Amino acid sequence: MCQLPINNPELMKPINRLMRSGINVVEYHAKFRRPVIVVDRPFIAWERSAVDITETLNGVQRNVKMTVWRGMHVIWR
């Protein structure tokens, strides 16, 4: 589990929705204008609007899927 914004109820509403549905939040980054959430698996409705992006971690590039949901970037591998 990662550091979640427990004391901010506006940011926790969509994260709680994900957790109630059984989707695990792997990473959470709030440094950007839109928060970035990395999850273990997507909702079925997300797969239609998803785009492929290239992610670089420690010099290794890989393709991941990304969509915008409730004002947040949601990424899954």
Order of alpha helices (4+ residues) and beta strands (2+ residues): alpha-beta-beta-alpha-beta-beta-beta
